[in-house]
Amino acid sequence: MKAKVHVTLKHGVLDPQGKAVGHALESLGFKGVGEVRVGRFIEVELSENDPAKAKAEAEDMCRKLLANTVIENFSVEVI
């Protein structure tokens, strides 16, 4: 099974990379761009065949390594 993990900054946490991307988009002529937030996308191949167990394992990976749960949120989709 494959786990797709999205990691994003929690609301209220400053995102300097997002600000830089927003300014770059404006300088390239894109008008009407609001706040930009930058996150990460991670794919993990798992040997687990049970979708519920695979999701639990991927969520545990996020809590222990893939996401800084103090400042980041994560979501896991198993396919």
Jmol script that loads the backbone (N, CA, C; Angstrom):
load data "model"
ATOM      1  N   MET A   1       0.843  -1.174   0.000  1.00  0.00           N
ATOM      2  CA  MET A   1       0.000   0.000   0.000  1.00  0.00           C
ATOM      3  C   MET A   1       0.889   1.238   0.000  1.00  0.00           C
ATOM      4  N   LYS A   2       0.328   2.319  -0.441  1.00  0.00           N
ATOM      5  CA  LYS A   2       1.047   3.581  -0.466  1.00  0.00           C
ATOM      6  C   LYS A   2       0.311   4.585   0.410  1.00  0.00           C
ATOM      7  N   ALA A   3       1.076   5.300   1.229  1.00  0.00           N
ATOM      8  CA  ALA A   3       0.510   6.369   2.053  1.00  0.00           C
ATOM      9  C   ALA A   3       0.933   7.705   1.450  1.00  0.00           C
ATOM     10  N   LYS A   4      -0.044   8.570   1.255  1.00  0.00           N
ATOM     11  CA  LYS A   4       0.230   9.930   0.791  1.00  0.00           C
ATOM     12  C   LYS A   4       0.053  10.852   1.988  1.00  0.00           C
ATOM     13  N   VAL A   5       1.117  11.577   2.325  1.00  0.00           N
ATOM     14  CA  VAL A   5       1.134  12.422   3.517  1.00  0.00           C
ATOM     15  C   VAL A   5       1.275  13.878   3.091  1.00  0.00           C
ATOM     16  N   HIS A   6       0.386  14.711   3.589  1.00  0.00           N
ATOM     17  CA  HIS A   6       0.466  16.157   3.378  1.00  0.00           C
ATOM     18  C   HIS A   6       0.783  16.802   4.721  1.00  0.00           C
ATOM     19  N   VAL A   7       1.849  17.607   4.744  1.00  0.00           N
ATOM     20  CA  VAL A   7       2.255  18.304   5.958  1.00  0.00           C
ATOM     21  C   VAL A   7       2.164  19.796   5.680  1.00  0.00           C
ATOM     22  N   THR A   8       1.437  20.512   6.533  1.00  0.00           N
ATOM     23  CA  THR A   8       1.272  21.955   6.371  1.00  0.00           C
ATOM     24  C   THR A   8       1.484  22.646   7.712  1.00  0.00           C
ATOM     25  N   LEU A   9       1.868  23.905   7.642  1.00  0.00           N
ATOM     26  CA  LEU A   9       2.013  24.683   8.865  1.00  0.00           C
ATOM     27  C   LEU A   9       0.643  24.957   9.479  1.00  0.00           C
ATOM     28  N   LYS A  10       0.591  24.957  10.791  1.00  0.00           N
ATOM     29  CA  LYS A  10      -0.655  25.292  11.479  1.00  0.00           C
ATOM     30  C   LYS A  10      -0.991  26.758  11.227  1.00  0.00           C
ATOM     31  N   HIS A  11      -2.284  27.060  11.281  1.00  0.00           N
ATOM     32  CA  HIS A  11      -2.736  28.440  11.099  1.00  0.00           C
ATOM     33  C   HIS A  11      -2.109  29.309  12.186  1.00  0.00           C
ATOM     34  N   GLY A  12      -1.605  30.450  11.804  1.00  0.00           N
ATOM     35  CA  GLY A  12      -0.992  31.365  12.757  1.00  0.00           C
ATOM     36  C   GLY A  12       0.522  31.240  12.830  1.00  0.00           C
ATOM     37  N   VAL A  13       1.089  30.175  12.282  1.00  0.00           N
ATOM     38  CA  VAL A  13       2.544  30.016  12.238  1.00  0.00           C
ATOM     39  C   VAL A  13       3.058  30.760  11.012  1.00  0.00           C
ATOM     40  N   LEU A  14       4.060  31.613  11.210  1.00  0.00           N
ATOM     41  CA  LEU A  14       4.608  32.386  10.100  1.00  0.00           C
ATOM     42  C   LEU A  14       5.210  31.459   9.055  1.00  0.00           C
ATOM     43  N   ASP A  15       5.019  31.820   7.789  1.00  0.00           N
ATOM     44  CA  ASP A  15       5.501  31.017   6.670  1.00  0.00           C
ATOM     45  C   ASP A  15       6.334  31.898   5.741  1.00  0.00           C
ATOM     46  N   PRO A  16       7.633  32.098   6.060  1.00  0.00           N
ATOM     47  CA  PRO A  16       8.458  32.962   5.214  1.00  0.00           C
ATOM     48  C   PRO A  16       8.612  32.440   3.788  1.00  0.00           C
ATOM     49  N   GLN A  17       8.637  31.118   3.610  1.00  0.00           N
ATOM     50  CA  GLN A  17       8.732  30.571   2.254  1.00  0.00           C
ATOM     51  C   GLN A  17       7.467  30.896   1.467  1.00  0.00           C
ATOM     52  N   GLY A  18       6.323  30.797   2.103  1.00  0.00           N
ATOM     53  CA  GLY A  18       5.064  31.159   1.456  1.00  0.00           C
ATOM     54  C   GLY A  18       5.040  32.629   1.067  1.00  0.00           C
ATOM     55  N   LYS A  19       5.550  33.485   1.952  1.00  0.00           N
ATOM     56  CA  LYS A  19       5.613  34.925   1.647  1.00  0.00           C
ATOM     57  C   LYS A  19       6.495  35.162   0.423  1.00  0.00           C
ATOM     58  N   ALA A  20       7.647  34.489   0.365  1.00  0.00           N
ATOM     59  CA  ALA A  20       8.558  34.669  -0.762  1.00  0.00           C
ATOM     60  C   ALA A  20       7.902  34.211  -2.064  1.00  0.00           C
ATOM     61  N   VAL A  21       7.210  33.095  -2.027  1.00  0.00           N
ATOM     62  CA  VAL A  21       6.520  32.595  -3.214  1.00  0.00           C
ATOM     63  C   VAL A  21       5.430  33.578  -3.635  1.00  0.00           C
ATOM     64  N   GLY A  22       4.687  34.111  -2.670  1.00  0.00           N
ATOM     65  CA  GLY A  22       3.644  35.094  -2.965  1.00  0.00           C
ATOM     66  C   GLY A  22       4.201  36.331  -3.640  1.00  0.00           C
ATOM     67  N   HIS A  23       5.315  36.835  -3.131  1.00  0.00           N
ATOM     68  CA  HIS A  23       5.943  38.015  -3.739  1.00  0.00           C
ATOM     69  C   HIS A  23       6.464  37.693  -5.136  1.00  0.00           C
ATOM     70  N   ALA A  24       7.030  36.503  -5.318  1.00  0.00           N
ATOM     71  CA  ALA A  24       7.531  36.111  -6.636  1.00  0.00           C
ATOM     72  C   ALA A  24       6.393  36.011  -7.648  1.00  0.00           C
ATOM     73  N   LEU A  25       5.261  35.460  -7.218  1.00  0.00           N
ATOM     74  CA  LEU A  25       4.113  35.368  -8.125  1.00  0.00           C
ATOM     75  C   LEU A  25       3.634  36.757  -8.541  1.00  0.00           C
ATOM     76  N   GLU A  26       3.599  37.685  -7.586  1.00  0.00           N
ATOM     77  CA  GLU A  26       3.198  39.061  -7.908  1.00  0.00           C
ATOM     78  C   GLU A  26       4.177  39.687  -8.894  1.00  0.00           C
ATOM     79  N   SER A  27       5.483  39.465  -8.672  1.00  0.00           N
ATOM     80  CA  SER A  27       6.476  40.070  -9.568  1.00  0.00           C
ATOM     81  C   SER A  27       6.433  39.448 -10.969  1.00  0.00           C
ATOM     82  N   LEU A  28       5.883  38.245 -11.079  1.00  0.00           N
ATOM     83  CA  LEU A  28       5.719  37.611 -12.388  1.00  0.00           C
ATOM     84  C   LEU A  28       4.422  38.024 -13.085  1.00  0.00           C
ATOM     85  N   GLY A  29       3.666  38.919 -12.429  1.00  0.00           N
ATOM     86  CA  GLY A  29       2.472  39.451 -13.058  1.00  0.00           C
ATOM     87  C   GLY A  29       1.171  38.781 -12.651  1.00  0.00           C
ATOM     88  N   PHE A  30       1.210  37.840 -11.731  1.00  0.00           N
ATOM     89  CA  PHE A  30      -0.025  37.205 -11.261  1.00  0.00           C
ATOM     90  C   PHE A  30      -0.693  38.123 -10.251  1.00  0.00           C
ATOM     91  N   LYS A  31      -1.848  38.633 -10.622  1.00  0.00           N
ATOM     92  CA  LYS A  31      -2.569  39.578  -9.765  1.00  0.00           C
ATOM     93  C   LYS A  31      -3.641  38.840  -8.968  1.00  0.00           C
ATOM     94  N   GLY A  32      -3.975  39.362  -7.839  1.00  0.00           N
ATOM     95  CA  GLY A  32      -5.048  38.792  -7.036  1.00  0.00           C
ATOM     96  C   GLY A  32      -4.636  37.583  -6.224  1.00  0.00           C
ATOM     97  N   VAL A  33      -3.331  37.370  -6.056  1.00  0.00           N
ATOM     98  CA  VAL A  33      -2.864  36.245  -5.248  1.00  0.00           C
ATOM     99  C   VAL A  33      -2.943  36.657  -3.786  1.00  0.00           C
ATOM    100  N   GLY A  34      -3.654  35.871  -3.001  1.00  0.00           N
ATOM    101  CA  GLY A  34      -3.755  36.132  -1.569  1.00  0.00           C
ATOM    102  C   GLY A  34      -2.599  35.482  -0.829  1.00  0.00           C
ATOM    103  N   GLU A  35      -2.868  35.074   0.385  1.00  0.00           N
ATOM    104  CA  GLU A  35      -1.838  34.443   1.205  1.00  0.00           C
ATOM    105  C   GLU A  35      -1.400  33.120   0.574  1.00  0.00           C
ATOM    106  N   VAL A  36      -0.105  32.876   0.569  1.00  0.00           N
ATOM    107  CA  VAL A  36       0.456  31.630   0.058  1.00  0.00           C
ATOM    108  C   VAL A  36       1.084  30.883   1.224  1.00  0.00           C
ATOM    109  N   ARG A  37       0.764  29.608   1.354  1.00  0.00           N
ATOM    110  CA  ARG A  37       1.340  28.747   2.391  1.00  0.00           C
ATOM    111  C   ARG A  37       2.017  27.574   1.685  1.00  0.00           C
ATOM    112  N   VAL A  38       3.209  27.230   2.110  1.00  0.00           N
ATOM    113  CA  VAL A  38       3.973  26.154   1.492  1.00  0.00           C
ATOM    114  C   VAL A  38       4.032  24.978   2.456  1.00  0.00           C
ATOM    115  N   GLY A  39       3.804  23.778   1.929  1.00  0.00           N
ATOM    116  CA  GLY A  39       3.869  22.568   2.742  1.00  0.00           C
ATOM    117  C   GLY A  39       4.697  21.512   2.043  1.00  0.00           C
ATOM    118  N   ARG A  40       4.556  20.278   2.509  1.00  0.00           N
ATOM    119  CA  ARG A  40       5.296  19.162   1.928  1.00  0.00           C
ATOM    120  C   ARG A  40       4.339  18.028   1.591  1.00  0.00           C
ATOM    121  N   PHE A  41       4.717  17.260   0.575  1.00  0.00           N
ATOM    122  CA  PHE A  41       3.985  16.065   0.185  1.00  0.00           C
ATOM    123  C   PHE A  41       4.975  14.908   0.213  1.00  0.00           C
ATOM    124  N   ILE A  42       4.625  13.832   0.913  1.00  0.00           N
ATOM    125  CA  ILE A  42       5.514  12.684   1.074  1.00  0.00           C
ATOM    126  C   ILE A  42       4.736  11.419   0.710  1.00  0.00           C
ATOM    127  N   GLU A  43       5.321  10.564  -0.126  1.00  0.00           N
ATOM    128  CA  GLU A  43       4.738   9.262  -0.421  1.00  0.00           C
ATOM    129  C   GLU A  43       5.586   8.191   0.249  1.00  0.00           C
ATOM    130  N   VAL A  44       4.923   7.281   0.949  1.00  0.00           N
ATOM    131  CA  VAL A  44       5.616   6.199   1.638  1.00  0.00           C
ATOM    132  C   VAL A  44       5.005   4.881   1.190  1.00  0.00           C
ATOM    133  N   GLU A  45       5.838   3.978   0.678  1.00  0.00           N
ATOM    134  CA  GLU A  45       5.382   2.646   0.294  1.00  0.00           C
ATOM    135  C   GLU A  45       5.418   1.772   1.542  1.00  0.00           C
ATOM    136  N   LEU A  46       4.287   1.152   1.855  1.00  0.00           N
ATOM    137  CA  LEU A  46       4.168   0.319   3.060  1.00  0.00           C
ATOM    138  C   LEU A  46       3.884  -1.126   2.675  1.00  0.00           C
ATOM    139  N   SER A  47       4.408  -2.067   3.458  1.00  0.00           N
ATOM    140  CA  SER A  47       4.158  -3.483   3.185  1.00  0.00           C
ATOM    141  C   SER A  47       2.836  -3.953   3.790  1.00  0.00           C
ATOM    142  N   GLU A  48       2.249  -3.159   4.666  1.00  0.00           N
ATOM    143  CA  GLU A  48       0.979  -3.504   5.316  1.00  0.00           C
ATOM    144  C   GLU A  48      -0.140  -3.568   4.273  1.00  0.00           C
ATOM    145  N   ASN A  49      -0.989  -4.599   4.360  1.00  0.00           N
ATOM    146  CA  ASN A  49      -2.091  -4.757   3.409  1.00  0.00           C
ATOM    147  C   ASN A  49      -3.435  -4.287   3.943  1.00  0.00           C
ATOM    148  N   ASP A  50      -3.555  -4.137   5.241  1.00  0.00           N
ATOM    149  CA  ASP A  50      -4.800  -3.667   5.847  1.00  0.00           C
ATOM    150  C   ASP A  50      -4.808  -2.141   5.821  1.00  0.00           C
ATOM    151  N   PRO A  51      -5.776  -1.505   5.140  1.00  0.00           N
ATOM    152  CA  PRO A  51      -5.784  -0.040   5.015  1.00  0.00           C
ATOM    153  C   PRO A  51      -5.802   0.687   6.365  1.00  0.00           C
ATOM    154  N   ALA A  52      -6.554   0.194   7.318  1.00  0.00           N
ATOM    155  CA  ALA A  52      -6.632   0.860   8.625  1.00  0.00           C
ATOM    156  C   ALA A  52      -5.282   0.795   9.341  1.00  0.00           C
ATOM    157  N   LYS A  53      -4.640  -0.359   9.282  1.00  0.00           N
ATOM    158  CA  LYS A  53      -3.325  -0.506   9.925  1.00  0.00           C
ATOM    159  C   LYS A  53      -2.272   0.326   9.211  1.00  0.00           C
ATOM    160  N   ALA A  54      -2.346   0.377   7.884  1.00  0.00           N
ATOM    161  CA  ALA A  54      -1.396   1.169   7.107  1.00  0.00           C
ATOM    162  C   ALA A  54      -1.543   2.651   7.446  1.00  0.00           C
ATOM    163  N   LYS A  55      -2.783   3.116   7.558  1.00  0.00           N
ATOM    164  CA  LYS A  55      -3.006   4.528   7.902  1.00  0.00           C
ATOM    165  C   LYS A  55      -2.491   4.823   9.299  1.00  0.00           C
ATOM    166  N   ALA A  56      -2.745   3.925  10.252  1.00  0.00           N
ATOM    167  CA  ALA A  56      -2.263   4.115  11.624  1.00  0.00           C
ATOM    168  C   ALA A  56      -0.736   4.151  11.663  1.00  0.00           C
ATOM    169  N   GLU A  57      -0.107   3.282  10.872  1.00  0.00           N
ATOM    170  CA  GLU A  57       1.358   3.254  10.831  1.00  0.00           C
ATOM    171  C   GLU A  57       1.915   4.553  10.240  1.00  0.00           C
ATOM    172  N   ALA A  58       1.312   5.038   9.162  1.00  0.00           N
ATOM    173  CA  ALA A  58       1.758   6.288   8.538  1.00  0.00           C
ATOM    174  C   ALA A  58       1.541   7.474   9.473  1.00  0.00           C
ATOM    175  N   GLU A  59       0.425   7.484  10.191  1.00  0.00           N
ATOM    176  CA  GLU A  59       0.179   8.563  11.152  1.00  0.00           C
ATOM    177  C   GLU A  59       1.212   8.536  12.274  1.00  0.00           C
ATOM    178  N   ASP A  60       1.600   7.350  12.712  1.00  0.00           N
ATOM    179  CA  ASP A  60       2.634   7.216  13.731  1.00  0.00           C
ATOM    180  C   ASP A  60       3.967   7.748  13.207  1.00  0.00           C
ATOM    181  N   MET A  61       4.262   7.469  11.927  1.00  0.00           N
ATOM    182  CA  MET A  61       5.477   8.004  11.303  1.00  0.00           C
ATOM    183  C   MET A  61       5.465   9.528  11.317  1.00  0.00           C
ATOM    184  N   CYS A  62       4.307  10.094  11.042  1.00  0.00           N
ATOM    185  CA  CYS A  62       4.179  11.555  11.036  1.00  0.00           C
ATOM    186  C   CYS A  62       4.441  12.135  12.418  1.00  0.00           C
ATOM    187  N   ARG A  63       3.823  11.532  13.430  1.00  0.00           N
ATOM    188  CA  ARG A  63       3.998  12.038  14.796  1.00  0.00           C
ATOM    189  C   ARG A  63       5.444  11.914  15.272  1.00  0.00           C
ATOM    190  N   LYS A  64       6.163  10.873  14.799  1.00  0.00           N
ATOM    191  CA  LYS A  64       7.524  10.624  15.283  1.00  0.00           C
ATOM    192  C   LYS A  64       8.616  11.280  14.445  1.00  0.00           C
ATOM    193  N   LEU A  65       8.352  11.514  13.145  1.00  0.00           N
ATOM    194  CA  LEU A  65       9.427  12.029  12.294  1.00  0.00           C
ATOM    195  C   LEU A  65       8.985  12.992  11.198  1.00  0.00           C
ATOM    196  N   LEU A  66       7.948  12.649  10.459  1.00  0.00           N
ATOM    197  CA  LEU A  66       7.636  13.381   9.231  1.00  0.00           C
ATOM    198  C   LEU A  66       7.065  14.772   9.454  1.00  0.00           C
ATOM    199  N   ALA A  67       6.438  15.008  10.601  1.00  0.00           N
ATOM    200  CA  ALA A  67       5.843  16.324  10.892  1.00  0.00           C
ATOM    201  C   ALA A  67       6.276  16.788  12.268  1.00  0.00           C
ATOM    202  N   ASN A  68       6.477  18.075  12.397  1.00  0.00           N
ATOM    203  CA  ASN A  68       6.715  18.691  13.706  1.00  0.00           C
ATOM    204  C   ASN A  68       5.342  19.099  14.229  1.00  0.00           C
ATOM    205  N   THR A  69       4.750  18.259  15.058  1.00  0.00           N
ATOM    206  CA  THR A  69       3.351  18.459  15.458  1.00  0.00           C
ATOM    207  C   THR A  69       3.137  19.691  16.326  1.00  0.00           C
ATOM    208  N   VAL A  70       4.207  20.350  16.753  1.00  0.00           N
ATOM    209  CA  VAL A  70       4.063  21.598  17.500  1.00  0.00           C
ATOM    210  C   VAL A  70       3.597  22.708  16.560  1.00  0.00           C
ATOM    211  N   ILE A  71       4.149  22.720  15.342  1.00  0.00           N
ATOM    212  CA  ILE A  71       3.833  23.806  14.405  1.00  0.00           C
ATOM    213  C   ILE A  71       3.197  23.336  13.108  1.00  0.00           C
ATOM    214  N   GLU A  72       3.069  22.007  12.912  1.00  0.00           N
ATOM    215  CA  GLU A  72       2.550  21.496  11.643  1.00  0.00           C
ATOM    216  C   GLU A  72       1.373  20.545  11.858  1.00  0.00           C
ATOM    217  N   ASN A  73       0.479  20.560  10.873  1.00  0.00           N
ATOM    218  CA  ASN A  73      -0.599  19.578  10.781  1.00  0.00           C
ATOM    219  C   ASN A  73      -0.225  18.578   9.709  1.00  0.00           C
ATOM    220  N   PHE A  74      -0.836  17.403   9.771  1.00  0.00           N
ATOM    221  CA  PHE A  74      -0.611  16.422   8.715  1.00  0.00           C
ATOM    222  C   PHE A  74      -1.911  15.692   8.420  1.00  0.00           C
ATOM    223  N   SER A  75      -2.004  15.194   7.201  1.00  0.00           N
ATOM    224  CA  SER A  75      -3.127  14.336   6.824  1.00  0.00           C
ATOM    225  C   SER A  75      -2.554  13.163   6.037  1.00  0.00           C
ATOM    226  N   VAL A  76      -3.195  11.995   6.208  1.00  0.00           N
ATOM    227  CA  VAL A  76      -2.705  10.774   5.575  1.00  0.00           C
ATOM    228  C   VAL A  76      -3.827  10.171   4.744  1.00  0.00           C
ATOM    229  N   GLU A  77      -3.507   9.795   3.522  1.00  0.00           N
ATOM    230  CA  GLU A  77      -4.423   9.065   2.647  1.00  0.00           C
ATOM    231  C   GLU A  77      -3.723   7.785   2.229  1.00  0.00           C
ATOM    232  N   VAL A  78      -4.387   6.647   2.394  1.00  0.00           N
ATOM    233  CA  VAL A  78      -3.818   5.366   2.009  1.00  0.00           C
ATOM    234  C   VAL A  78      -4.507   4.889   0.734  1.00  0.00           C
ATOM    235  N   ILE A  79      -3.690   4.499  -0.250  1.00  0.00           N
ATOM    236  CA  ILE A  79      -4.241   3.992  -1.517  1.00  0.00           C
ATOM    237  C   ILE A  79      -3.638   2.644  -1.846  1.00  0.00           C
TER     238      ILE A  79
END
end "model"
wireframe off; spacefill off
backbone 0.3
color backbone group
